[in-house]
Each structure stands twice: as C-alpha cells, then as structure tokens.
C-alpha cells in the first residue's frame, strides 16, 4: 500500500461529495422563491405521442417577466398535453392557454408557504450532509483496511485528516447554498 492509494481514496470521497453538492443545487433550483423561473418546470414530463418526454424537448420555456412563465410548444396540438402535465405535476400552478402559448402566472408566496419552502430547503440540505458523511465514512473505512494491509500509520493518519478537511469544506458549501436559498425565499 502506498500514499498514492490513500490519495485515490480521498479523491473518490471528494468526487462523491461533489455529486452531493450538484444534487443539492439541482433540488434547490426547482424550489421556487416567488420569482418565475423556467427551471421550475424542469422535471415535467409531457405525453408526446405516447412517449413521456421532458417539457423542454417539446416546447420553448421562457420567463418574460418576474411573475410569468411562457411555454411555446413546437406543435400547436401539444398545448393540451402540456397543460395536463403541468397540472399533474402538482406544483400549485394554474396554466392558461390562448391557443398558441401556455402561460403560467406565478403567484406571490404567502408567509406560511415561505416557511414551508425553507423547511423543504433545510431537508434537502440535510440529505446532502448525509451523503457527504457517508462518503467520509466509506473513505475512512477504506483507509483503515489499507492500514491493516500495510499502509504506514502516519500516512493513514494524514489521509484521515485530509478526508476530514474535505468533508468540512463540502459541509461549508452546503451551508452557503442553504443560506443563499433561504434568503432568496424570505425576501419579499
């Protein structure tokens, strides 16, 4: 066992932690903060001739102003399936169509709804922290196995210290993302 093997374990753990942050960013992007944002509809799947297809692949989604999301389907006959998909997604939106486009008016958030969204944000943050802790645990277990198989004790201790530093860095990133999103949600 060499110090390079320990480095590989640390890099693998960092990769897992990075994925946890990426996942957190994607989840936070979907949580609306009162402003219209096309990414709010990113998870919506539309029935496109019998195939479930992402909304962005059957229509152009934009936000002409802070309170409106505009959806311009590539084909006019897709308006009804798009409306049904938005209703089925249960995002609290009421789509309206004028025969050519689907418009969604994003209602302003109530204080109660803002608090619920903050709870949801904190929940997503906790999920990210759990993933980071799991990556740390796996890395530390791997280093201990390597130590039993001949890795020098001082190299193992250094590796464990580095894993903890990486963990602290990623936990700090989670805190920064949560703080930013909470501020965004609570700003009226």
N, C-alpha and C positions, 0 to 999 in steps of 0.2 A: 504494500500500500504506500502510495506517495502523496505528497502535498497536492499534486495535480488532481488526484482522485477526490480529495476533500473539496478542491475548488469547483469540480464538476457538480458535486452535491449542492454546494452553495448556489451556483448558477442555476441549477434546476429549481431550487426552492425560490429563488428570485423570479424565475420565469412564472412559477405558479402564482406568486404574489402579484405579479404584474397582470396576470389574467384576471385575478380577483378585482383589481382596480378597474380594468377595462370593463368587466361585467357591471361593476357598480356604476361607472359612468353611463353605460347604456341604460341601466334601470332608472337612474336619476333623470336622464334626458326625457324619458316617457312621462314622468310625473310632472303635471302641468303646474305652472306658477302664476296662472292668471293671464298670461300673455299667449296669444295664438302662435303656435309653432308647428310647422309641418311634421316634425318628428313625433308629435303627439299621436299621429296616426300610423307610425312606422310598423306596428305589429298587426295591422289589419289585413286580413286575407279576404279576397273577393272571389266569388264563384265566376270564373271566366270560362264559359263553355264547358262546364263540368269539372274544371281543374281549379283547385284553390291556389290563387296567385296573389303575391303581395300587391297592395294598392298602388305602390309607386310604379309597378310594371304595366298597369292598365290605365293610368291617368297621371296628369301633371298636378302635383300638390304644391300650393304656394300660400303665402300669407301676405295679402295686400296691405293689411294694417294690423294693429296690435290686438284687435278683437275678432278678426275674421280669418278663417281658413277657406281657401278656394280650391276646389278639385275640378280639373278639366279633363274628362275622360277622352281617351284616344278615339273611342267609338261611342256615338250617341246612345246606342242600346245598352251600354254599360251603366247608365245613370241609376237605374233601379237596383241592380245588384250592389253597386257601391253604397247606395243609401241603406240597403238592408244590412250590409256588412258593418257599417258604422253603428247602426242601431244594435246589432247583435254583439258588438264589441263591448257594449255597456260602459262607455266612457262618460256618460252623462251629457252627450251632445245630441242636439236635435237638428239633423241635416235638412236643408231645404233645397229644392232644385227648381230651376227656371226653364228646364227643357234642354239646356246646353251645359250648364255647370251645376255643381253641388256646392252650396255654401254652408259653412258652419259658423254660427255666431258663438264665440267663447264667452260664457257669462262670467262676470266678475266673481271672485271667490268670497264666500262668507267667512267670518272669523272661525266658525266651527269647522268648516271644510279645510281652512288653512291649517288648523291644529291637527286634523286627521292626516293631512298630507305630510306634515312634519313628523308625525308618528311613523308613517309609511317610509319616509326618508331614513329615519333612525333605524327602522327594521332592516332596510337594505344595507345600511352601514354595518349593522351587527352581522349580517350574513357575510359581508366582505371580510370583517375581522375574523370570523370563524374560519373562513377559507385560508386566511393568512396564518392563523395559529396552526391549522392542520399542516400547511406547508412547512412551518417551522418544526413541528413535532416530527414529521417524516424525515426532515433533514437531520435533526439531532439523533434520531434512531439510527439512521444510516451511518452517521459519523461514529456512533458508539460501536456498531457492528464492525466498522473499518478498524477501529482501535483494537478490538478483540482479535482481528485478523492481521495485526502487525503495524498499524499506523502509530507513529510516535505520539506519546501522550501530550507533549507540548503543541504539536501540530493539531491534534484533535481539539485541544482547549482553544487554540487560536481560531479554528474553524467554527467552533460553537459560539465564540464571541462575535465572529463576523455574521453568523446566521442571526444572532440576536440584534445586531446593528441594522441589518437589512429589514428584519421584522419591524423594528422601531420606526424606520424610515417609511415603510409602507403603511403602518398604522397612522402615522402622522398625515400621510396623503389622504387616508380615509377621513380623518378629522377635518382636513381642509375642504374636501368635497362636500361633506355634510354641512359644515358651517356656511359655505357659499350657497348651497341649495336652500338651507333654512332661511337665510337672509333674503334670498330671491322670493321665496314663498310668502314670507311675512311682510314684505314691502308692499304697501297698498298703492 
